[in-house]
Amino acid sequence: MSIQDTQVLITIPPEAIAAVDAWIARRDEPRHSREEAVRIIASHHLGGDDPLTMLPTLVTGRDIV
């Protein structure tokens, strides 16, 4: 995370937290933090492979239909 990143506070239900924790547990060491895991999962679901390469596409709107 850099000083230019925007921090977003969200409420996540317990079953979603459990799913994130299970996703983390299935990964190889070193384990991701919940913050990193949510960022990676969101990136993949939004069509990116890496949060850092996906975000500029979102900002420019190239993937908005």
MMTF fields as JSON, N, C-alpha, C and O atoms, coordinates in Angstrom:
{
  "mmtfVersion": "1.0.0",
  "mmtfProducer": "UNKNOWN",
  "numBonds": 259,
  "numAtoms": 260,
  "numGroups": 65,
  "numChains": 1,
  "numModels": 1,
  "chainsPerModel": [1],
  "groupsPerChain": [65],
  "chainIdList": ["A"],
  "bondAtomList": [4, 2, 8, 6, 12, 10, 16, 14, 20, 18, 24, 22, 28, 26, 32, 30, 36, 34, 40, 38, 44, 42, 48, 46, 52, 50, 56, 54, 60, 58, 64, 62, 68, 66, 72, 70, 76, 74, 80, 78, 84, 82, 88, 86, 92, 90, 96, 94, 100, 98, 104, 102, 108, 106, 112, 110, 116, 114, 120, 118, 124, 122, 128, 126, 132, 130, 136, 134, 140, 138, 144, 142, 148, 146, 152, 150, 156, 154, 160, 158, 164, 162, 168, 166, 172, 170, 176, 174, 180, 178, 184, 182, 188, 186, 192, 190, 196, 194, 200, 198, 204, 202, 208, 206, 212, 210, 216, 214, 220, 218, 224, 222, 228, 226, 232, 230, 236, 234, 240, 238, 244, 242, 248, 246, 252, 250, 256, 254],
  "bondOrderList": [1, 1, 1, 1, 1, 1, 1, 1, 1, 1, 1, 1, 1, 1, 1, 1, 1, 1, 1, 1, 1, 1, 1, 1, 1, 1, 1, 1, 1, 1, 1, 1, 1, 1, 1, 1, 1, 1, 1, 1, 1, 1, 1, 1, 1, 1, 1, 1, 1, 1, 1, 1, 1, 1, 1, 1, 1, 1, 1, 1, 1, 1, 1, 1],
  "groupList": [{"groupName": "MET", "atomNameList": ["N", "CA", "C", "O"], "elementList": ["N", "C", "C", "O"], "formalChargeList": [0, 0, 0, 0], "bondAtomList": [1, 0, 2, 1, 3, 2], "bondOrderList": [1, 1, 2], "singleLetterCode": "M", "chemCompType": "L-PEPTIDE LINKING"}, {"groupName": "SER", "atomNameList": ["N", "CA", "C", "O"], "elementList": ["N", "C", "C", "O"], "formalChargeList": [0, 0, 0, 0], "bondAtomList": [1, 0, 2, 1, 3, 2], "bondOrderList": [1, 1, 2], "singleLetterCode": "S", "chemCompType": "L-PEPTIDE LINKING"}, {"groupName": "ILE", "atomNameList": ["N", "CA", "C", "O"], "elementList": ["N", "C", "C", "O"], "formalChargeList": [0, 0, 0, 0], "bondAtomList": [1, 0, 2, 1, 3, 2], "bondOrderList": [1, 1, 2], "singleLetterCode": "I", "chemCompType": "L-PEPTIDE LINKING"}, {"groupName": "GLN", "atomNameList": ["N", "CA", "C", "O"], "elementList": ["N", "C", "C", "O"], "formalChargeList": [0, 0, 0, 0], "bondAtomList": [1, 0, 2, 1, 3, 2], "bondOrderList": [1, 1, 2], "singleLetterCode": "Q", "chemCompType": "L-PEPTIDE LINKING"}, {"groupName": "ASP", "atomNameList": ["N", "CA", "C", "O"], "elementList": ["N", "C", "C", "O"], "formalChargeList": [0, 0, 0, 0], "bondAtomList": [1, 0, 2, 1, 3, 2], "bondOrderList": [1, 1, 2], "singleLetterCode": "D", "chemCompType": "L-PEPTIDE LINKING"}, {"groupName": "THR", "atomNameList": ["N", "CA", "C", "O"], "elementList": ["N", "C", "C", "O"], "formalChargeList": [0, 0, 0, 0], "bondAtomList": [1, 0, 2, 1, 3, 2], "bondOrderList": [1, 1, 2], "singleLetterCode": "T", "chemCompType": "L-PEPTIDE LINKING"}, {"groupName": "VAL", "atomNameList": ["N", "CA", "C", "O"], "elementList": ["N", "C", "C", "O"], "formalChargeList": [0, 0, 0, 0], "bondAtomList": [1, 0, 2, 1, 3, 2], "bondOrderList": [1, 1, 2], "singleLetterCode": "V", "chemCompType": "L-PEPTIDE LINKING"}, {"groupName": "LEU", "atomNameList": ["N", "CA", "C", "O"], "elementList": ["N", "C", "C", "O"], "formalChargeList": [0, 0, 0, 0], "bondAtomList": [1, 0, 2, 1, 3, 2], "bondOrderList": [1, 1, 2], "singleLetterCode": "L", "chemCompType": "L-PEPTIDE LINKING"}, {"groupName": "PRO", "atomNameList": ["N", "CA", "C", "O"], "elementList": ["N", "C", "C", "O"], "formalChargeList": [0, 0, 0, 0], "bondAtomList": [1, 0, 2, 1, 3, 2], "bondOrderList": [1, 1, 2], "singleLetterCode": "P", "chemCompType": "L-PEPTIDE LINKING"}, {"groupName": "GLU", "atomNameList": ["N", "CA", "C", "O"], "elementList": ["N", "C", "C", "O"], "formalChargeList": [0, 0, 0, 0], "bondAtomList": [1, 0, 2, 1, 3, 2], "bondOrderList": [1, 1, 2], "singleLetterCode": "E", "chemCompType": "L-PEPTIDE LINKING"}, {"groupName": "ALA", "atomNameList": ["N", "CA", "C", "O"], "elementList": ["N", "C", "C", "O"], "formalChargeList": [0, 0, 0, 0], "bondAtomList": [1, 0, 2, 1, 3, 2], "bondOrderList": [1, 1, 2], "singleLetterCode": "A", "chemCompType": "L-PEPTIDE LINKING"}, {"groupName": "TRP", "atomNameList": ["N", "CA", "C", "O"], "elementList": ["N", "C", "C", "O"], "formalChargeList": [0, 0, 0, 0], "bondAtomList": [1, 0, 2, 1, 3, 2], "bondOrderList": [1, 1, 2], "singleLetterCode": "W", "chemCompType": "L-PEPTIDE LINKING"}, {"groupName": "ARG", "atomNameList": ["N", "CA", "C", "O"], "elementList": ["N", "C", "C", "O"], "formalChargeList": [0, 0, 0, 0], "bondAtomList": [1, 0, 2, 1, 3, 2], "bondOrderList": [1, 1, 2], "singleLetterCode": "R", "chemCompType": "L-PEPTIDE LINKING"}, {"groupName": "HIS", "atomNameList": ["N", "CA", "C", "O"], "elementList": ["N", "C", "C", "O"], "formalChargeList": [0, 0, 0, 0], "bondAtomList": [1, 0, 2, 1, 3, 2], "bondOrderList": [1, 1, 2], "singleLetterCode": "H", "chemCompType": "L-PEPTIDE LINKING"}, {"groupName": "GLY", "atomNameList": ["N", "CA", "C", "O"], "elementList": ["N", "C", "C", "O"], "formalChargeList": [0, 0, 0, 0], "bondAtomList": [1, 0, 2, 1, 3, 2], "bondOrderList": [1, 1, 2], "singleLetterCode": "G", "chemCompType": "PEPTIDE LINKING"}],
  "groupTypeList": [0, 1, 2, 3, 4, 5, 3, 6, 7, 2, 5, 2, 8, 8, 9, 10, 2, 10, 10, 6, 4, 10, 11, 2, 10, 12, 12, 4, 9, 8, 12, 13, 1, 12, 9, 9, 10, 6, 12, 2, 2, 10, 1, 13, 13, 7, 14, 14, 4, 4, 8, 7, 5, 0, 7, 8, 5, 7, 6, 5, 14, 12, 4, 2, 6],
  "groupIdList": [1, 2, 3, 4, 5, 6, 7, 8, 9, 10, 11, 12, 13, 14, 15, 16, 17, 18, 19, 20, 21, 22, 23, 24, 25, 26, 27, 28, 29, 30, 31, 32, 33, 34, 35, 36, 37, 38, 39, 40, 41, 42, 43, 44, 45, 46, 47, 48, 49, 50, 51, 52, 53, 54, 55, 56, 57, 58, 59, 60, 61, 62, 63, 64, 65],
  "secStructList": [7, 7, 6, 6, 1, 7, 7, 7, 7, 7, 7, 7, 7, 2, 2, 2, 2, 2, 2, 2, 2, 2, 2, 2, 2, 6, 1, 7, 1, 1, 7, 7, 7, 2, 2, 2, 2, 2, 2, 2, 2, 2, 2, 2, 2, 6, 6, 7, 1, 1, 2, 2, 2, 2, 2, 2, 2, 2, 2, 2, 6, 6, 6, 7, 7],
  "xCoordList": [0.847, 0.0, 0.892, 1.918, 0.482, 1.267, 0.453, -0.743, 1.1, 0.435, -0.648, -1.547, -0.578, -1.56, -2.8, -3.805, -2.753, -3.897, -5.029, -4.796, -6.251, -7.432, -7.858, -8.034, -8.021, -8.461, -9.981, -10.641, -10.54, -11.985, -12.367, -11.816, -13.307, -13.802, -15.083, -16.033, -15.113, -16.307, -16.684, -15.844, -17.955, -18.446, -18.61, -19.263, -18.013, -18.067, -18.702, -18.268, -19.739, -20.387, -19.444, -18.506, -19.691, -18.804, -18.563, -17.451, -19.577, -19.381, -18.446, -17.727, -18.452, -17.523, -16.102, -15.151, -15.946, -14.623, -14.087, -12.906, -14.977, -14.561, -14.106, -13.141, -14.793, -14.406, -13.056, -12.237, -12.814, -11.514, -10.42, -9.355, -10.683, -9.694, -9.389, -8.242, -10.431, -10.225, -9.392, -8.53, -9.64, -8.857, -7.392, -6.498, -7.154, -5.784, -5.115, -3.953, -5.845, -5.28, -4.891, -3.991, -5.562, -5.241, -4.017, -3.521, -3.528, -2.385, -1.073, -1.011, -0.041, 1.293, 1.838, 1.357, 2.841, 3.541, 4.299, 4.695, 4.525, 3.976, 2.495, 2.069, 1.736, 0.296, 0.019, 0.757, -1.07, -1.503, -2.253, -2.845, -2.227, -3.088, -4.51, -4.698, -5.502, -6.873, -6.97, -7.633, -6.306, -6.324, -5.805, -6.424, -4.667, -4.085, -5.008, -5.203, -5.571, -6.439, -7.668, -8.025, -8.314, -9.497, -9.127, -9.876, -7.993, -7.54, -7.295, -7.682, -6.666, -6.377, -7.672, -7.867, -8.543, -9.808, -10.64, -11.181, -10.75, -11.507, -10.897, -11.621, -9.585, -8.906, -9.243, -9.555, -9.18, -9.471, -10.923, -11.204, -11.836, -13.248, -13.564, -14.554, -12.746, -12.937, -12.199, -12.234, -11.533, -10.912, -9.423, -8.84, -8.791, -7.355, -6.604, -7.169, -5.331, -4.492, -3.771, -3.443, -3.529, -2.752, -3.399, -3.642, -3.683, -4.333, -3.614, -4.256, -2.295, -1.554, -1.64, -1.472, -1.898, -2.054, -3.508, -3.792, -4.435, -5.851, -6.368, -7.219, -5.889, -6.446, -6.334, -7.299, -5.217, -5.186, -6.262, -6.776, -6.614, -7.676, -9.01, -9.806, -9.257, -10.504, -10.563, -11.611, -9.456, -9.413, -9.679, -10.368, -9.145, -9.332, -10.692, -11.133, -11.371, -12.683, -12.652, -13.696, -11.496, -11.397, -12.198, -12.573, -12.47, -13.196, -14.652, -15.353, -15.117, -16.498, -17.342, -17.023, -18.437, -19.308, -20.614, -21.472],
  "yCoordList": [-1.17, 0.0, 1.232, 1.277, 2.224, 3.459, 4.604, 4.465, 5.726, 6.91, 7.416, 8.141, 7.048, 7.496, 6.605, 6.982, 5.44, 4.532, 5.108, 5.805, 4.813, 5.239, 4.112, 2.976, 4.421, 3.43, 3.382, 4.421, 2.166, 1.972, 1.089, 0.004, 1.56, 0.781, 0.092, 0.748, -1.244, -1.996, -2.935, -3.324, -3.291, -4.264, -5.594, -5.669, -6.632, -7.952, -8.915, -9.0, -9.646, -10.591, -11.728, -12.051, -12.322, -13.378, -14.524, -15.048, -14.922, -16.033, -15.639, -16.486, -14.379, -13.917, -13.855, -14.193, -13.431, -13.418, -14.851, -15.097, -15.793, -17.194, -17.679, -18.436, -17.251, -17.65, -17.045, -17.715, -15.795, -15.155, -15.882, -16.166, -16.185, -16.897, -18.285, -18.731, -18.969, -20.279, -20.129, -20.964, -19.075, -18.805, -18.592, -19.116, -17.821, -17.564, -18.873, -19.112, -19.713, -20.975, -21.925, -22.749, -21.816, -22.693, -22.225, -22.962, -21.044, -20.484, -20.963, -21.329, -20.952, -21.292, -20.172, -19.04, -20.518, -19.531, -18.574, -18.997, -17.358, -16.69, -16.372, -16.049, -16.466, -16.227, -14.734, -13.872, -14.455, -13.076, -12.592, -13.391, -11.293, -10.711, -10.682, -10.867, -10.456, -10.326, -9.179, -9.297, -8.074, -6.909, -7.28, -6.955, -7.959, -8.382, -9.371, -9.287, -10.303, -11.325, -10.694, -11.046, -9.776, -9.117, -8.346, -8.366, -7.674, -6.924, -7.873, -7.565, -9.002, -9.971, -10.596, -10.695, -11.011, -11.631, -10.645, -11.01, -9.414, -8.394, -8.162, -8.038, -8.101, -7.888, -8.994, -8.722, -10.232, -11.361, -11.33, -11.622, -10.981, -10.935, -9.748, -9.773, -8.728, -7.571, -7.735, -6.847, -8.868, -9.168, -8.938, -9.074, -8.597, -8.377, -9.538, -10.345, -9.623, -10.656, -10.148, -10.92, -8.867, -8.253, -6.915, -6.116, -6.651, -5.391, -4.168, -3.181, -4.224, -3.049, -2.839, -1.713, -3.892, -3.713, -3.519, -2.972, -3.951, -3.828, -2.431, -1.937, -1.783, -0.492, 0.605, 1.352, 0.755, 1.798, 1.605, 2.588, 0.367, 0.096, 0.595, 1.167, 0.383, 0.866, 2.388, 2.97, 3.024, 4.49, 5.088, 6.102, 4.481, 5.021, 4.636, 5.226, 3.656, 3.246, 2.334, 2.088, 1.825, 0.985, -0.306, -0.902, -0.754, -2.013, -1.783, -2.736, -0.551, -0.247, -0.328, 0.288, -1.102, -1.247, -0.526, -0.536],
  "zCoordList": [0.0, 0.0, 0.0, 0.678, -0.769, -0.81, -0.26, -0.003, -0.082, 0.459, -0.492, -0.066, -1.768, -2.752, -2.783, -3.385, -2.152, -2.148, -1.316, -0.329, -1.719, -0.976, -0.061, -0.501, 1.196, 2.158, 2.146, 2.158, 2.121, 2.091, 3.266, 3.448, 4.053, 5.194, 4.761, 4.333, 4.874, 4.51, 5.642, 6.455, 5.681, 6.645, 5.914, 4.873, 6.471, 5.848, 6.848, 7.996, 6.406, 7.319, 7.724, 6.994, 8.87, 9.384, 8.401, 8.336, 7.64, 6.71, 5.559, 5.03, 5.177, 4.135, 4.689, 3.983, 5.932, 6.571, 6.651, 6.408, 6.997, 7.059, 5.686, 5.584, 4.636, 3.28, 2.902, 2.274, 3.272, 3.008, 3.779, 3.232, 5.053, 5.863, 5.278, 5.298, 4.755, 4.133, 2.865, 2.589, 2.09, 0.874, 1.235, 0.571, 2.29, 2.754, 3.172, 2.845, 3.891, 4.399, 3.268, 3.434, 2.122, 0.986, 0.206, -0.647, 0.47, -0.257, 0.353, 1.526, -0.46, 0.016, 0.9, 0.873, 1.673, 2.496, 1.593, 0.507, 1.941, 3.118, 2.911, 1.802, 3.965, 3.901, 3.69, 4.168, 2.957, 2.765, 3.997, 4.722, 4.23, 5.264, 4.705, 3.503, 5.548, 5.052, 4.051, 3.02, 4.362, 3.465, 2.078, 1.065, 2.045, 0.758, 0.05, -1.163, 0.808, 0.232, -0.411, -1.536, 0.28, -0.268, -1.532, -2.508, -1.523, -2.699, -3.884, -5.011, -3.637, -4.699, -5.225, -6.436, -4.325, -4.732, -5.544, -6.588, -5.087, -5.829, -7.197, -8.185, -7.268, -8.536, -9.524, -10.683, -9.071, -9.953, -10.425, -11.588, -9.539, -9.914, -10.819, -11.55, -10.775, -11.663, -12.981, -13.833, -13.147, -14.421, -14.495, -15.571, -13.403, -13.413, -12.819, -12.081, -13.14, -12.557, -11.324, -10.423, -11.289, -10.227, -9.896, -10.8, -8.623, -8.275, -8.825, -9.184, -8.895, -9.339, -10.84, -11.306, -11.614, -13.053, -13.432, -14.497, -12.594, -12.883, -12.597, -13.337, -11.557, -11.145, -12.195, -12.363, -12.919, -13.942, -15.003, -15.536, -15.322, -16.283, -15.742, -16.486, -14.457, -13.869, -13.884, -14.167, -13.585, -13.54, -14.91, -15.012, -15.973, -17.315, -17.88, -18.867, -17.274, -17.746, -18.948, -19.553, -19.315, -20.522, -20.375, -21.385, -19.156, -19.012, -18.628, -18.287, -18.675, -18.336, -19.593, -20.609, -19.515, -20.693, -20.484, -21.366]
}
